[in-house]
Amino acid sequence: MLRFGLFGAGRIGRVHAASLAAHPQTELAVVHDPVEAAALEVAAQYGGRPTQDAAVILGDPGIDAVIIASPTGTHVDLLTASVRAGKAVLCEKPIDLDLARVDACWEDIKDLDTTVMVGFNRRFDPTFNEMRDRIGAGEIGKLEQLIIISRDPGPAPAAYIASSGGLFRDMTIHDFDMARFFLGDVVEVQAAGANLIEPYIAEAGDIDSAVLMLRGAGGELCQIVNSRRCSFGYDQRLEAFGAGGMLTAGNQVATSVRRYGAAGTETASPYLNFFLDRYTPAYRAELDHLVTCVEQGQAPSPGFADGRAALLLADAANESMKTGQVVRVAG
């Protein structure tokens, strides 16, 4: 049984707390959050004891691993302290908004016995995993084109947007990791963004809509389409095309029942409406992977280097949007 400390009792922290409670080999021992009521609520629902003092987790030798689901600005300090305390780490994306700070963090921990996983949970989605396995088996020949569509059902509040680091570091970063998951190294990025949805997003200096073109090291092309708003739900689709055919992964609904009538045919229930519903199995599989890696002494994937690589692509996208140029990714 692995005992976990959880940093952060907000929305994503609750997702991880639920995963820990459901896993037969994990125990949520301590929940940390500077907001006492949040820590109390999560601990009451999922187990563990609440605290407002991070040292309670870091100084407990009986805690084997931590999940860092706190605000992005706290990630580097908590990650570094947790590794130094000998604990395995699952850190939510991004590691930080500043690539230089990410690199400095790695310099601090690289010589230690590190088990660090970055929370790109979509790698563990069963549908996306099946697509990748079938591509790897040669089912569509060499992958030539990849299309990733990711649209949120509605824009985040103004306060969240203001501290998010921008669309590319906050939202598209998942899609950058998906592109790398399928293509491997990405060597070029071209990005276009627009403000089409909410004025407060533009006022925060951010965009709410984007289309990006990426080129893989093998010449493969990848298109990413993002929007902060989608009237028909959480739009999460993939299309992989090669010389031998095409594989697609569509949006998911709660049931396969369809209605036929005068008002319409093949009428389906709405798409699973947000990441909490759509990616619950992926979050559970992500945790299971970390548990297996800790038990077997293996390095988890995605790791620290994958977190850095996705942030590098986000920075390249910001540069491309500002300059209108294709940006080569140095690595």
Number of C-alpha atoms within 10 A of each C-alpha: 11 17 17 25 28 30 27 25 28 16 11 16 23 22 17 24 25 19 23 26 15 13 15 11 13 19 20 24 23 24 33 30 23 15 13 13 13 20 26 20 15 25 23 13 12 20 19 22 16 23 21 17 12 19 12 16 25 22 12 14 11 14 22 22 28 27 27 30 26 22 16 19 15 15 23 20 10 20 24 16 18 26 22 16 17 17 26 26 27 25 26 22 26 27 25 23 21 16 15 11 13 21 13 11 19 17 11 14 16 11 8 11 12 18 22 24 27 24 26 25 22 22 22 20 18 14 16 20 16 14 20 17 13 14 20 14 10 12 17 18 16 16 23 18 20 25 18 21 17 22 24 21 20 17 17 14 10 15 11 11 21 16 14 20 18 21 22 27 24 18 21 25 23 22 22 25 24 22 24 16 17 21 23 14 16 26 17 21 26 22 25 18 21 14 18 14 16 14 13 16 23 15 12 14 12 20 24 22 18 19 15 20 18 27 22 20 13 14 15 17 20 24 20 21 17 24 26 23 21 16 10 14 17 24 23 20 17 19 17 21 19 18 12 11 12 18 17 14 15 12 14 18 15 13 11 8 10 10 11 10 8 5 7 8 10 10 12 14 14 14 19 21 19 16 17 14 14 20 17 17 16 22 25 20 20 26 22 19 16 22 20 14 17 19 11 9 10 11 15 21 19 19 18 22 16 19 24 23 20 27 28 19 27 25 21 22 29 21 17 21 20 12 13 13 14 17 21 16 17 10 10
